[in-house]
Amino acid sequence: MHWRAETRLPEIVSEILDHVCTSETPIRQQYATLAALARTCTQFHGPAVDVLWRTQQTIVPLIMCLPSDAYTVNKVRKNNTVLALTRNLHPEDFIRVHHYAYRIKALGRTTFAGYKDISKTPALSGHVLPILLARNPIPGPLLHNLSYAFIKDDQAHGYAVLPRLILSPALEALDVLVGTEGEVALTAWSNLRLLFEERSVDLKRVAVYMRPARLGPGLLQTPGQPTPPATGNIWQPEFAQALLSFQNMTSLDIGEIYWNPTTASFLSTLKSLQVLRVSVSLEPGTDEKDALTDAASLITTQPHFPALTRLMLLTPSLQSPICRLVLTSLKSNTLLHSLSVYETSSSTVELQTFLEETFTPNPDTTPHATGAPFHNLHHLHIERNPALGPGPKTAFPLLLDSHPFILGPYTLTPLHPLTSLRSLTLSPARTVLMDNTTLHDLSRAFPHLEALHLQEPTTESAPTITLLGLLHLLSGCPRLSALTLRLDARETPPFLDCKGFRAHTHPIALNFQSSPMANASQLAQFLILYIPALEKLEYVEDDEVVADWYDHSWMKVKMQIAPLIGGVSSGNTAAEQPIVEEAD
């Protein structure tokens, strides 16, 4: 082999493996290809096996590296199997286990694309993990290179066998699922705190999720059903104590935990926090005045989140006093680049009122402010979604929500000082009161805008924004790459009105939702001439079938512009398109 190729061999192998492990490739195909590469030659064996073992949903595959006579897999009930040990374990039985254990970097729940394609692994008999822990010939954790783990509170309950097997000093990220039993969670966090101290764990990212209470046949509460009793927050003080030592923590997700004095006190100690997802919803029965007083005393007396760059705030209402208090304390934060506010109840609070109170400078409270509040904000996401936050969830929240944000001519005016804004998402929104002038003003206020998403429920009301307003927006925002907007596309503007506009040459994906249109051929010509870099077009077709419907359909537009773009898709449904939050 040529010496130059040999020196670049690790880099070449890495590039090949990256090409194999893409989100578009089904997980089964990825695993088959990686296994084949591992058998190809010694240069591929190590890197391919590392990727194969890097992420595991359970510890079962590692246990199955024991000698075949040491365990058995028995079928129970329909398609369920259980792994049980058949004899005691000896040091030599762990040779293959340790050979692969150090390669595991992530264990537990994963968002890896296509992971659900993997067949179910056997459940473990109750004696397996205790014997594995007791007979491990190497002291300490079995997975000493593990950097991410997902565990349930009942796995850390009792003798905490699984956490003792996997938690190591290399651990940086931990996700914990808390059930409905407060006593179990209390013991779990006590055990985890002891393990953190014993293993010298230094966590950088923590997320806590709540297991929803089972109501009837489903997991979600439906209208008319009684609300289950609150489980109490008796475990939260122990949770806070367990995490107090992690002063270098940079990311915390407690968006499914009720707000209480323990939460506020704990958050005030995290000076290195950069990413925070938190709920300000109070547990049923909590005195709101007392909670507000406690929060105010902490937030006003101590500097909060000096390093925060991204905040996701879940609130029962945009007018929640604690929500407003938290946002007020962050107005002068110059590092905050991303703000997401999720209203978890179907209220009728006007969006404009919230925007004015949040983004308009107040000389009385900030007399020495050098700029507008949140003046370095790049991403703003405001959403009304009852499916988020702590407590029982509402089934089919988007279908039940009848209160979208009403966007009028001046609703977004309080945001105009945010000249650094890169992306803006409002959902669900009603844009029938907006017009072309509103879009023109928007484009002048946000010249750096890259993504604008006004998610609108399907409605029979005709929008007042036209294709001419779209040209104003594209002209003022030359780097716009993603747009979700409902407009009136029934008439294409004449050439004379379009003469002063240049074509939008930046690659862009358009979602016109349920926009009405009339002449498909003229609309296709308009898109080709003025948006030649169109990469994706989404729409919701009108279900009403009329004479010559094809000439008035988005389907014909798709066929006309198909050679120009990479792909066109149709929702073909009255449901809203899913929201994908921007990434920093």
N, C-alpha and C positions, 0 to 999 in steps of 0.2 A: 504494500500500500504506500502511496506517495506520502512523504512526511507531513505535507501541509494538510492533507485530508485526515491523517491520523491525529494531528494536534487538534483538529476541529471535530473529531468524532463525537465526543460527549454533547457538543452543541447540536450536531446533526441529529443524533438520537433523540434529544430533547424536542427538537422541532417536529420530528416524526410522531412522537407520542402526543404532542399538542394537537397535531392534525387528526390523530385518531380520536382523542377525547374532546369532541366538540358537542355543544348543546343540541345540534341537529341530529347527531347519531344516536340511535336507540342504545340504551344501556347494555342490553344483551349483546349487541354487536360490538360495542366497545370492549366488553370483557372477553369476548371470543377472540378479538383481534389482539388484545394485550397478551392473552394466554399463548396465542400462536407466536407472537414476537418473542416472548420469554423463552420459548423452546428453540428459537432460530439460531442464536449464537450467544456466546458469553457477553458480548458487548451490549446486547439487548436485554439479557436476562435480568440483571440487577435493576435497571431503571424501570422495566416493564412490571416486574414484581412489586416494586415500590408503589407504582401507581395503582396496581390491583388491590393492594392492602391499605392504601393511604386512608380511605374512607370506608367505614363499616357501620352498618345500622345496629348490629348487635355484636356481642362477644362470642356468639355461637360458632361462627366459622373458625375462630382461633381455638376454641375448645375441641373442635373436630380435627385439629392437628395432633391430638393425642393418639397414641397407638390404637389401632382399630379394635383391639380386644379390651380396651379400657372403657369403652362406652357403647351404648346401644341406642337406637332411635326407634321408639314404639309409636304405633298409630293409635290415637284415641279419638273417639267420635268420628265425625265425617272426614274432613280433610286436615285435621290437626295432628301434629306429631310432637312427641316429648323426648328430649335427650336425657338419658340417665347414665350414671357411671356403673360399671359392672364389677369393679375391683378397686382396691386402694391404689393411690398414685405414688410413684417413686421418682427420684431426681432425674433418672434417664428418660422418663416419659415426657419431660418438659423441653427436650432438646429442640424439637421442631416448633414447639409453641414459642419459645424465646427467639427462634430464628425469624419468625414473622411478627412477633409482638412489637418489636422496636420500630417496625415500618408503619404501624397504625398511628395516624396523626389526628383523626376525627372519629368519634364514636357516638352513635345515637341518631336522633332525627336529623335528616338532611334535606336540603332543597335541591340536591343534585338532579339535573334534568333527567327525566325518565326513570328515576329510582324505583317507582312503583312497579316497573316491569319485572323486578327481581321476584322470584318465587319465594313463598313464605319459608322462613327458617324455623326449625323446631323450637318449641318452648323448652325451658330448662326445668328439670326436676329440682325440688327445693334443696337437695343436698349438694348439688354440683358446685355452686360458687363457694360455699363454706369449705369444702374439701380442697378446691383449687387454691383458695387463700391459705389454708393451713399447710398444704403440702408443697407450695412453691419453694424451691430450693434457694432462690435469690431473694433476700430480704427487700421489703419495700414494694412499690406498685409493680404490677405485671406490665402495664403499658407506660414505660418510663419516658416515652417521647410524645405522649398524647398532649395535643395543644388545644383541642376542643372536645367538649363532652356535653351530651344531653341526658339528663337523668330525671326520674320522677321522685317526688318526695317520699313515696313509700319504699323506694329502693335505698334511701338514706335513713330510713326508720330502723329501729331495733339496733342490730349490730353493724349496720351500714356496710355490708359485705362488698357490694359492687363498688361503691365509692372508694373503699380501701384497696380494691384491686386496680382501679384505673387512675385515681387522682395522683398526679405527680408534680414535682416542681416546675415542669415544662408547661403546665396547664395555663393558658392565657384567656380562654373563653369558656363560659359555662352557661347553659340554658337549663332552667329547672321548671318542671311542670308541677304545680301545687294543686292538690285535690280539694275536696270539700270538707275534709276532716281537719280542723284546726290543730288538734293534739298531735296528729301525725306530722304535720308541717313543723310544729314547734320542736319536736324531737329531731326531725330531719335537719333543721338548721343548726341545732345544738351540735349534732354529730359532725356536720360539715365544717362548723367553726373550729372544732378540735382538729379535724383533718387538715384544714388550711394552715393552722399553726404548726402542726407536727411535720407536715411535708414542705413547709416554707413556700406555699403557693402564692404567686403574685398575679392575681387576675387583672386583665385589662378590659374585658367585656363581660357583662352579666345581663341575662334576660330572664324574667320570671313570668310564667304564663299560668293562667288559672284554668283548671279542668272544669268545663261547664257541667252543672248539675243535670242529671238525666230526668227529664220530665216525660212520662209516658213512653211512646215508642221512639221518640226522637231526642236530640240533644238541645234543641232550641225551644224557647218559650213561644207559644203562639197566642194571639190575642184571645182574651177571655179566660186563660188559664191562670191559676193563682201563682203569685210570685213566691218562690221557695224562701224559707227563712234564711237570714244572713248567717254566714258561718263564723263571723267574728274575725278580728285581726290579732288574735292572741299570739300568733307566731311572728308578727312583724317586728317587734322589738328584738327578738333573737336573730331574725334575718338582718336587721340593721347592724347588730353587733358582729355578725359573721363577716360583714363586708367593710366594717370600719377600718380595718387594717390596710385595705387596698387603696391607698391614697394616690396611686398612679393609674387608677381606673379611668379609661377614656370613653367608654360607652356603657350606658345603662338603659335597660328597657323594663319599666314597671308600669306599662300602660294598662295592664289588666288588674291592678291593685288599687283599692280605694285609698284616697288621700286622707291622711290623719297626721297628728303632730309628730309621730315617729318618722313619717315620710319627710316632712319638712325639715326636721332636725338632722336627719341622716344626709339629705341632699346638701345641706349647708356646709358639710365637711369635705365635699368632693371638689377640690380646687382644680383638678386636672381634667375634669369631664369635658369631652368634646361633642359627644352625641348623647342626647337624652330623649327618651320617649316616656312620658309620664301622664297620669290621669289626675284630674283635680275633682273627680266625682267623689262625693261623700257617701259613706255607707249609710243605708236606711236607718233612721233613728238617731243619727249624729246631729248635734246642735250646730247649725250653720254659723251662728254668731261666734261661738267659742272657737270653732275651727278657723274662721277668718281672723280672729284676734291672734291666735297662735301663729298662723302663717304670716301675718303682718309683722309681728314682733321679730320673727326670724329673718324675714326677707329684708326688712328695713334696717336692721341693726348689723347684718353681716353681708359682705359682698358675695353675690351669687354667681356662680358659673363664669369666672373670668376667662376661661379658655373655650367656652361653648361655641361651636360652629354650626350645629344642627339641632333643632328642637322640634319634636313632634308632641303636641299638646292635645290631650283628649279631654273635652269638657262637656258637661251636660247641656250647657247653653253658652252662646257667645257672650252673654251678659253675666256669666258667673263671676261673682266678686273675686274668688281666688284666681280664676283665669286672668282677669284684668290685672290683678295684683302681680302675678308672675310676669306678664307681658310688660307691665310698666317698669318692673325692676330690670328688664333687659333692653330697654329702649336705647340706652347709651352703649350697649355692647357692640364694639366695632368688628369683632371677629365672627359674629353670627351671620352666616351666609344662607342658611336654609331654615324656613319656618313653615311648619304644617300644623294647622288647627283643625281638629275633627270634632264636630258637634254631634254628640251621641244621642240626642233626642230630636224628635220631629217638632221643633219649635217654630214660632213665627217671627223670630227676631230679625230685624232688617239688617242686611249685610252692610249697607252704607253707614249705619250708626256704629257698627263695630269697627269699620275701617277708619272712620273719623276719630273715634276714641283711641285707636291703637297707633295710627300712623300720622296724626296731626300733632305738631309740637305744642307742648303746654308750657308757656313761660313761667307759670306759677310753680310747677313741679321740677322743671329743668331749666332754670334761669341761665345757666352757663353752658347750655348745650351748643356745640359747634356746628351741628348739622341736623337734618331731619331724623326722627327716630328710625332705627334700623336702616340707616342710609347705605350700608354695605350689603344689604340683602340681595341675593342672587336668585333664590327660589322661594316662591310663595304658593302654598297649597291650602285651600280652604274647602272643607267637605262636610256635608251633613250626612251621617251614616249611623243609624241606630244599631248596627251590627258590631260596632266597636266599643271598647271600654269595658270596665268591670261590671259584674252583675249579670243577671239573665239577659239573653239576647232575644231579639225579635225575629221571628221567621220572615223571610222574604222582605227585608227592610226597604229595599229600593222600590218595591212595588207598593208598599204601604205608605211611603213618604209622599205626602201631598203638598209639601211646602218647599219648593225649590227657591233658591236665592233669586230675587227679582233684580235684574240688572237694568237700570235706567240710564239716561244720558249722562248723569253726574255720579253714578254709584262708584265708579272707579277713580274719580278725581282725587280722593285722599291718597291714592297710591302714586300719583304723578311725581312726587319728590324722589321716589325710589328709582333713580336714573340708572342704577347698576343692575336692575332686574333682568334676569336671563330667562326665567320660566314662570308662568302664572297658570294655576289650575283652580277653577271654581266648579263645584259639582254638588248637587244638581243645580243648574242655572236656567233662568228664563230670560231670553235675550230679545223678546218681542218689542221691548221699549227702546232698544238700542238702534242706532241708525249708522249711516256711512260716516257722518261727522264724528260720532263716538269712536269709531275705529281709527279715523284720521288722527284724532287727539291722542288715542292710545299709542299709535305708532310714533308720534312726535315725542311722547313722554318716555317711551322705552325703546330707544334706537338699537339697544343691544339684545333685544328679545330674540330668543331662540326657540321657545316653545310656548304656545298659548292653547289651553284646553278649556273650553266652556262647554262642559258636558250637559246636554239638554235632553230631558225626557221627550219622547215622541208626542207631538201635539198637533191639533188641527189648525192652530193659529198660524197665520202666515208671518214669517219674519220680515222685518223692515230693512235689514242689511241686504245689500245687493252685491253683485259681482264687482261693481265699481268701488264699493267699500273694501272689498278684498284687495283690489289693486292698490288702494291707498295704504292698507296695512303692509302689504309686501314691499311697497316702495319705501316706506319708512323704516322697515325692519329687514334689511338686506340679508341677515343671517338666520332668518326664521326657517327652522328645519322641521317643525311639527306643529300642525294646526288642527284643532277640533272646533268646528263652528257650524252652526245652522244658519243658512242664508237663503235668500230668494234668488234661485237660479233660473227662473222662468223666462227672463229676458236677458240676453247678452248685450252689454253696452255697445253702442255703435263705434266705429273706428275713430270718428272725430273726438269722442269723449276719452278714448284710450290713447290718443296721440302723444300725450306728455309722459306716459308711463313706460318704463323699460321692463324688459322681461326679467322675471325672478330667476336668476341662474344658480342660486344656491340649492343643493338637493333638499327636497321637502316631502313630507308625508302629510296628506290631507285626509281629514275625516269630516265629511259633510253631513253626517248623521241622517236625519229625515228631511233634508232640504228639498223643497218642491222644485221641479224643473219641467220644461215644456219641449224645447227643441234639442234633442240629443246631439245632432250633427253640429249645430252652431256652438253648443257648449263644449264639445270635444275640440273644435277648432280654437276656441278661446283658451282652453287649458294648454293646448300644444303651443300656441303662439306666446302666451304670457307666463306660462309656468313650464318651460321646456325641461327643467331638471326634476320634474315630478317622479318620485320613486315609488310611491304607494298611494292608492286611492281607496278609501272606505266610505260606505254609504249604507243607508237603510232604505230599501226599495218600498215604494207605496204598494200596499196590498190590494188596493182597488184596481180591478181589471176593467179598462175602458177600450173603446175602439182605437185601433192603431196604437196600442199601449207601448209597443216596442220603440216607436219613434219618440216617445215621451219618457223613456226609461233610462235609468243609470246603467242598465246592462248594455245598451247600445253605446253609451259613452265609453264604457269599458272596452268594448270591441274596437272602437275608433282609435283609442289611445294606447291599446295594448302593445304595439311595437315600440312605443316610446319609453315605457316604464318597466320596472322589474316585476311587478305583481300587482294585481287589483283584486280586492276581496270585497264581498258583500256580507253585511250582517244579516240582511233579509229578515229582520225581526224588529219588533217594537221595543225590545229591551234596550237599556243603555249599554254602551260599550264599557268594558272594564277599565278601571283607572290604574295607570302604572305611574307610580311616583318617581320623580326625577332623582337621579343619583348625583351626589356631589363629585 
